[in-house]
């Protein structure tokens, strides 16, 4: 059953307060780093946080640089780099989606992964789902798990009669952008009534801060549904939908499906952005998972005295750092994207 509304409101207030505190830590940490040689400090996306955390030790070992990262969410990361409170910001949505944004920044796609649609139905795993049905769930139009629209997609599965509780992000989020962008591609009703954005007016559901908050909300609420980076789904042992792509196949967000989707766009626009959502029906994309995304690191072109260290860390991340991704369900960047990234990194100066 849904959690008590009063408790949810209290939790959101607490989450907001915690977010402010974390941003304060980012600012304080960055300020002290300016006087500490060999440190690069970033903030932003919780989606990419597991991968950046995995990079910290090898970056220290290989480069002699301390890499520090605060997962405050994509909106917080863009704010931090725009206001020059960090050496880099990380976001799963292009800079163009944020207001205010960082017009003096270089945008670099540095990781590749997928947004998983998670649910809590006990041991019932790997259900099938379509974008059209998913949009109706997040619009509050389908409210029970044994709705005909869901059972029709999962013949032979015993789906309980249980109320659906939608859990979504409460903060400015690149994961929300990826998810709502997908829903806008597959549902005209969603596109016209809710649309695409890092923050949207959700028709229904409970808000939780950051990817861990959404995963935690789904994990502790029987019958809940949400969306997170696939790592959080696996780490929390949650149900993960197989999504129907435009070729008619139900695909899990794993290596094969992510890499197939990535081939949709390997040549970034001038600003560094890419879109690989909902690939078209074709033999080439028959195995593509439809809710994939590149995620970005944003850096001020003029990065002062730490420019050299920043460039070293980013150059390592887009090359050697990619080998740490598959274990966390991040796939290596296509060669064309790496080539573009190297040119972007050269634009960073002191």
C-alpha positions as CSV (number, residue, x, y, z in Angstrom):
1,X,0.0,0.0,0.0
2,X,1.2,3.6,-0.5
3,X,3.1,5.2,2.3
4,X,1.4,7.8,4.5
5,X,1.3,11.1,2.7
6,X,2.4,13.1,5.7
7,X,5.5,10.9,6.1
8,X,6.3,11.4,2.4
9,X,6.1,15.1,2.7
10,X,8.4,15.0,5.7
11,X,10.9,12.8,3.9
12,X,10.9,15.3,0.9
13,X,11.6,18.2,3.2
14,X,14.4,16.2,4.8
15,X,15.8,15.3,1.4
16,X,15.8,18.9,0.3
17,X,17.6,19.9,3.4
18,X,20.2,17.2,2.9
19,X,20.6,18.3,-0.7
20,X,21.5,21.9,0.4
21,X,23.9,20.4,2.9
22,X,25.6,18.3,0.3
23,X,26.0,21.3,-2.1
24,X,27.6,23.2,0.8
25,X,30.1,20.3,1.2
26,X,30.8,20.5,-2.6
27,X,31.5,24.2,-2.4
28,X,33.6,23.9,0.8
29,X,35.5,20.9,-0.6
30,X,36.3,22.7,-3.9
31,X,37.4,25.9,-2.1
32,X,39.9,23.9,-0.1
33,X,41.0,21.9,-3.1
34,X,42.3,25.2,-4.7
35,X,45.2,25.2,-2.3
36,X,45.8,21.4,-2.6
37,X,47.9,20.2,-5.5
38,X,46.8,17.2,-7.4
39,X,43.0,17.3,-6.7
40,X,40.1,17.4,-9.1
41,X,36.6,18.0,-7.5
42,X,33.3,17.4,-9.2
43,X,29.6,17.2,-8.4
44,X,26.4,16.2,-10.2
45,X,24.7,13.1,-11.6
46,X,23.8,10.3,-9.3
47,X,23.3,8.1,-12.4
48,X,27.0,8.2,-13.2
49,X,28.2,8.2,-9.5
50,X,28.9,4.5,-9.2
51,X,31.3,4.7,-12.2
52,X,33.1,7.9,-10.9
53,X,33.5,6.3,-7.5
54,X,35.1,3.3,-9.2
55,X,37.5,5.7,-10.9
56,X,38.8,7.3,-7.8
57,X,41.5,4.8,-6.7
58,X,42.9,4.1,-10.2
59,X,43.1,7.8,-11.0
60,X,45.1,8.3,-7.8
61,X,47.3,5.4,-8.7
62,X,47.8,6.2,-12.4
63,X,47.9,10.0,-12.3
64,X,48.7,10.9,-8.7
65,X,45.6,13.1,-8.6
66,X,42.8,12.9,-6.0
67,X,39.4,12.6,-7.7
68,X,36.6,13.7,-5.5
69,X,32.9,13.6,-6.4
70,X,29.7,14.6,-4.7
71,X,26.5,13.0,-6.3
72,X,24.1,16.0,-5.8
73,X,22.1,15.3,-8.9
74,X,22.4,16.6,-12.5
75,X,20.8,20.0,-11.6
76,X,23.2,20.5,-8.7
77,X,26.2,19.6,-10.9
78,X,25.3,22.1,-13.6
79,X,24.7,24.7,-11.0
80,X,28.1,24.0,-9.3
81,X,30.1,24.3,-12.6
82,X,28.1,27.3,-13.8
83,X,28.9,29.1,-10.6
84,X,32.5,27.8,-10.6
85,X,32.1,25.9,-7.4
86,X,33.6,22.7,-8.7
87,X,36.2,21.6,-11.3
88,X,33.5,19.8,-13.2
89,X,29.8,19.1,-13.2
90,X,28.2,15.9,-14.4
91,X,24.8,15.6,-16.0
92,X,22.7,13.0,-17.9
93,X,20.9,15.7,-19.8
94,X,22.5,18.2,-22.2
95,X,23.4,21.6,-20.9
96,X,20.7,23.1,-23.1
97,X,18.1,21.6,-20.8
98,X,19.1,23.6,-17.8
99,X,18.2,27.2,-16.9
100,X,20.5,28.9,-16.0
101,X,23.1,26.9,-17.9
102,X,26.8,27.2,-18.4
103,X,27.5,29.0,-21.6
104,X,31.2,29.1,-20.9
105,X,31.5,25.3,-20.5
106,X,32.7,22.5,-22.7
107,X,30.3,19.6,-22.7
108,X,31.9,16.1,-23.1
109,X,29.9,12.8,-23.3
110,X,32.0,10.6,-21.0
111,X,29.8,7.5,-20.2
112,X,27.1,5.4,-21.7
113,X,24.4,3.5,-20.0
114,X,20.6,3.0,-19.7
115,X,17.7,4.0,-17.5
116,X,16.0,1.0,-16.1
117,X,12.3,0.9,-15.1
118,X,12.2,-0.8,-11.7
119,X,9.3,-2.3,-9.7
120,X,8.6,-4.1,-6.5
121,X,6.5,-7.3,-6.9
122,X,8.6,-9.6,-4.7
123,X,10.2,-12.4,-6.7
124,X,8.3,-11.6,-9.9
125,X,11.1,-10.5,-12.2
126,X,11.6,-9.5,-15.9
127,X,8.1,-8.5,-16.8
128,X,7.4,-7.1,-20.2
129,X,6.4,-3.5,-20.7
130,X,5.7,-1.1,-23.5
131,X,6.2,2.7,-23.6
132,X,2.5,3.4,-24.2
133,X,1.5,1.4,-21.1
134,X,4.3,2.9,-19.0
135,X,3.1,6.4,-19.9
136,X,-0.4,5.6,-18.7
137,X,1.0,4.3,-15.4
138,X,3.0,7.4,-14.8
139,X,0.0,9.5,-15.8
140,X,-2.1,7.7,-13.1
141,X,-4.4,6.2,-15.8
142,X,-3.4,2.6,-14.9
143,X,-3.4,2.1,-11.2
144,X,-3.4,-1.7,-10.6
145,X,-0.8,-4.3,-11.5
146,X,-3.3,-6.8,-12.8
147,X,-4.7,-4.3,-15.3
148,X,-5.6,-5.9,-18.6
149,X,-3.0,-3.7,-20.3
150,X,-0.2,-5.2,-18.2
151,X,-1.4,-8.8,-18.0
152,X,-1.9,-8.9,-21.8
153,X,1.9,-8.3,-22.1
154,X,2.8,-11.0,-19.6
155,X,0.7,-14.1,-20.5
156,X,1.5,-17.0,-18.2
157,X,2.7,-14.7,-15.4
158,X,0.7,-14.5,-12.2
159,X,0.5,-10.8,-11.5
160,X,-1.1,-9.8,-8.2
161,X,-4.0,-7.4,-7.8
162,X,-2.0,-4.7,-6.1
163,X,-2.1,-0.9,-6.3
164,X,0.7,0.7,-8.3
165,X,2.6,3.4,-6.4
166,X,4.6,5.7,-8.8
167,X,8.0,6.9,-7.4
168,X,9.8,9.7,-9.3
169,X,12.7,12.1,-8.8
170,X,11.9,15.2,-6.7
171,X,15.1,17.0,-7.8
172,X,16.4,18.3,-11.1
173,X,17.6,15.1,-12.8
174,X,19.2,14.1,-16.0
175,X,17.7,10.6,-15.5
176,X,14.2,12.3,-15.4
177,X,15.1,14.0,-18.7
178,X,16.1,10.6,-20.3
179,X,12.9,8.9,-19.0
180,X,10.5,11.7,-19.9
181,X,12.2,12.1,-23.3
182,X,11.5,8.5,-24.0
183,X,7.8,8.8,-22.9
184,X,7.4,11.8,-25.1
185,X,8.7,9.8,-28.0
186,X,6.3,6.9,-27.5
187,X,3.2,8.6,-26.2
188,X,1.5,11.7,-27.8
189,X,-0.6,12.0,-24.6
190,X,2.4,12.2,-22.4
191,X,4.2,14.6,-24.8
192,X,1.2,17.0,-24.8
193,X,0.3,16.8,-21.1
194,X,3.6,16.4,-19.3
195,X,6.5,16.6,-21.8
196,X,10.2,16.3,-21.5
197,X,12.5,17.9,-18.9
198,X,14.9,17.5,-16.0
199,X,11.9,18.5,-13.8
200,X,8.3,18.0,-14.8
201,X,4.9,18.3,-13.2
202,X,4.2,14.7,-12.4
203,X,0.5,13.8,-12.7
204,X,0.8,11.2,-9.8
205,X,3.3,9.6,-7.5
206,X,5.7,10.3,-4.7
207,X,9.0,12.2,-5.1
208,X,12.3,11.1,-3.8
209,X,15.7,12.8,-4.1
210,X,18.5,11.3,-6.2
211,X,18.7,7.8,-7.8
212,X,19.3,6.2,-4.4
213,X,16.1,7.8,-3.1
214,X,14.0,6.5,-5.9
215,X,15.5,3.0,-5.6
216,X,15.0,3.1,-1.9
217,X,11.4,4.2,-2.3
218,X,10.6,1.4,-4.7
219,X,12.4,-1.2,-2.5
220,X,10.4,-0.3,0.6
221,X,7.0,0.0,-1.0
222,X,5.4,-3.2,-2.3
223,X,3.7,-2.4,-5.7
224,X,5.9,0.6,-6.4
225,X,7.4,1.5,-9.8
226,X,10.2,4.0,-10.6
227,X,13.2,4.7,-12.9
228,X,16.9,4.7,-12.2
229,X,20.3,3.9,-13.7
230,X,20.4,0.1,-14.2
231,X,23.2,-0.2,-11.5
232,X,20.8,0.9,-8.8
233,X,18.2,-1.7,-10.0
234,X,20.6,-4.5,-9.8
235,X,22.2,-3.3,-6.6
236,X,18.8,-3.2,-4.8
237,X,17.6,-6.5,-6.3
238,X,14.5,-4.9,-7.8
239,X,12.4,-6.1,-10.7
240,X,13.5,-4.7,-14.0
241,X,11.2,-4.4,-17.0
242,X,12.1,-5.8,-20.5
243,X,11.0,-2.8,-22.7
244,X,9.5,-3.3,-26.1
245,X,11.5,-1.5,-28.8
246,X,10.3,-0.3,-32.1
247,X,11.4,-3.5,-33.8
248,X,8.9,-5.3,-31.6
249,X,11.3,-7.0,-29.3
250,X,11.3,-7.0,-25.5
251,X,14.8,-6.1,-24.4
252,X,16.6,-5.9,-21.1
253,X,18.9,-2.9,-20.3
254,X,22.2,-4.9,-20.6
255,X,25.3,-4.6,-22.7
256,X,23.9,-5.8,-26.0
257,X,20.9,-3.6,-25.8
258,X,22.8,-0.5,-24.7
259,X,25.5,-0.9,-27.4
260,X,22.9,-1.4,-30.1
261,X,21.1,1.8,-29.1
262,X,24.4,3.7,-28.9
263,X,25.0,3.1,-32.6
264,X,22.0,5.4,-33.4
265,X,24.2,8.5,-32.8
266,X,28.0,8.4,-32.5
267,X,28.7,11.9,-33.9
268,X,27.9,14.6,-31.3
269,X,26.4,17.9,-32.2
270,X,28.6,21.0,-32.0
271,X,27.7,21.4,-28.4
272,X,28.6,17.8,-27.6
273,X,25.0,16.5,-27.2
274,X,23.7,13.1,-28.5
275,X,20.4,11.4,-28.5
276,X,19.9,7.6,-28.6
277,X,16.4,7.3,-27.3
278,X,13.9,5.0,-29.0
279,X,15.9,3.8,-32.1
280,X,13.8,3.1,-35.2
281,X,12.5,-0.2,-36.4
282,X,15.3,-1.9,-38.4
283,X,17.5,-5.0,-38.4
284,X,20.4,-2.8,-37.0
285,X,18.4,-1.9,-33.9
286,X,16.4,-5.1,-33.4
287,X,18.3,-5.6,-30.0
288,X,18.4,-2.0,-28.9
289,X,17.1,-1.1,-25.5
290,X,14.9,2.1,-26.0
291,X,15.8,4.1,-22.9
292,X,19.6,4.6,-23.2
293,X,21.6,7.7,-22.7
294,X,25.1,9.2,-22.9
295,X,26.0,11.1,-19.8
296,X,28.1,14.3,-19.8
297,X,30.9,16.0,-17.9
298,X,30.8,19.8,-18.1
299,X,33.9,21.9,-17.6
300,X,34.7,25.6,-17.7
301,X,36.8,26.4,-20.8
302,X,38.9,28.6,-18.6
303,X,39.6,26.4,-15.6
304,X,42.4,28.4,-14.0
305,X,45.4,26.7,-12.4
306,X,43.8,23.3,-12.2
307,X,43.2,23.0,-16.0
308,X,46.1,20.6,-16.5
309,X,44.9,18.2,-13.8
310,X,41.3,18.4,-15.1
311,X,42.4,17.5,-18.6
312,X,44.5,14.6,-17.4
313,X,41.6,13.1,-15.4
314,X,39.1,13.5,-18.3
315,X,41.5,12.1,-20.9
316,X,42.0,9.0,-18.6
317,X,38.2,8.7,-18.0
318,X,37.3,8.5,-21.8
319,X,40.0,6.0,-22.5
320,X,41.4,3.8,-19.7
321,X,38.4,4.6,-17.5
322,X,36.0,3.0,-19.9
323,X,37.3,-0.5,-18.9
324,X,35.7,-0.1,-15.4
325,X,32.2,0.4,-16.8
326,X,30.9,-3.0,-17.9
327,X,30.9,-4.4,-14.3
328,X,28.6,-1.5,-13.4
329,X,26.5,-1.8,-16.6
330,X,28.2,1.2,-18.3
331,X,29.4,0.4,-21.8
332,X,32.5,1.7,-23.5
333,X,32.2,4.8,-25.6
334,X,32.2,4.4,-29.4
335,X,35.5,5.4,-31.1
336,X,33.9,8.4,-32.8
337,X,32.7,9.8,-29.5
338,X,36.1,9.3,-27.9
339,X,37.7,11.2,-30.9
340,X,35.2,14.1,-30.4
341,X,35.9,14.1,-26.7
342,X,39.6,14.5,-27.2
343,X,39.0,17.6,-29.2
344,X,36.7,19.0,-26.6
345,X,39.3,18.4,-23.8
346,X,41.8,20.4,-25.8
347,X,39.5,23.5,-25.5
348,X,40.1,23.5,-21.7
349,X,42.8,26.0,-20.6
350,X,44.1,27.8,-17.6
